[in-house]
Amino acid sequence: MKVLVGIVLVLAVPYILCYDEKYDKIDADKIINDDKLFSAYLDCMLDRGPCTLEYSEDFKKLLPEVIATSCEKCSPVQRQNVRKTVRALTEKRPDDFKIFRDKFDPKGEYEKDFTAFFLGSD
């Protein structure tokens, strides 16, 4: 019985320690390529507008942890989507990226690791 419980725990840990798989279904490319949609999500994250889009409120709450841990709890799909989104933000909206960075990492304590994460690949 103890062995069975141990096996179940080992198999369940990745699911317990990861963000909800519902976020895997987000079409990051659609958001990035639609300026109005991208702006609406960004406005939510930066407290410039309401968080009424799908999962926008969730993302806003999760972002500090995602940045602090370099997406440690993200699934492979989520990691890819975070990388795409941050790259798009740095390329399309460098001024907003600076505001984003100042808001979510004001002391710059995660910048080195998070930069390595979003510039990297799995």
Backbone hydrogen bonds, N-H to C=O, Kabsch-Sander energy under -0.5 kcal/mol:
donor,donor_aa,acceptor,acceptor_aa,energy
5,V,1,M,-2.5
6,G,2,K,-2.4
7,I,3,V,-2.5
8,V,4,L,-2.4
9,L,5,V,-2.5
10,V,6,G,-2.4
11,L,7,I,-2.4
12,A,8,V,-2.1
13,V,9,L,-2.0
15,Y,12,A,-0.8
16,I,12,A,-2.1
17,L,13,V,-2.6
19,Y,73,K,-2.1
23,Y,20,D,-1.6
24,D,21,E,-1.7
25,K,22,K,-1.1
26,I,23,Y,-1.1
28,A,26,I,-1.3
31,I,27,D,-1.8
32,I,28,A,-2.9
33,N,29,D,-2.4
34,D,30,K,-0.7
34,D,31,I,-0.8
35,D,33,N,-0.7
38,F,31,I,-0.5
38,F,34,D,-3.3
39,S,35,D,-2.5
40,A,36,K,-2.0
41,Y,37,L,-2.3
42,L,38,F,-2.5
43,D,39,S,-3.1
44,C,40,A,-1.7
45,M,41,Y,-2.3
46,L,42,L,-2.2
47,D,44,C,-1.6
48,R,43,D,-3.2
49,G,43,D,-1.3
52,T,50,P,-0.8
56,S,53,L,-2.1
57,E,53,L,-0.5
59,F,55,Y,-3.0
60,K,56,S,-2.1
61,K,57,E,-1.7
62,L,58,D,-2.4
63,L,59,F,-2.4
65,E,62,L,-0.6
66,V,62,L,-2.5
67,I,63,L,-2.8
68,A,64,P,-2.4
69,T,65,E,-2.3
70,S,67,I,-0.8
71,C,66,V,-2.6
74,C,71,C,-1.6
79,R,75,S,-2.8
80,Q,76,P,-2.1
81,N,77,V,-2.4
82,V,78,Q,-2.7
83,R,79,R,-2.4
84,K,80,Q,-2.5
85,T,81,N,-2.4
86,V,82,V,-2.7
87,R,83,R,-2.7
88,A,84,K,-2.5
89,L,85,T,-2.4
90,T,86,V,-2.5
91,E,87,R,-2.2
92,K,88,A,-3.3
93,R,88,A,-0.5
93,R,89,L,-1.7
97,F,93,R,-2.4
98,K,94,P,-1.8
99,I,95,D,-1.7
100,F,96,D,-3.0
101,R,97,F,-3.1
102,D,98,K,-2.6
103,K,99,I,-2.2
104,F,100,F,-2.6
105,D,101,R,-2.2
108,G,105,D,-1.5
114,F,110,Y,-3.1
115,T,111,E,-2.6
116,A,112,K,-2.1
117,F,113,D,-2.2
118,F,114,F,-2.9
119,L,115,T,-1.9
120,G,116,A,-0.9
120,G,117,F,-0.8
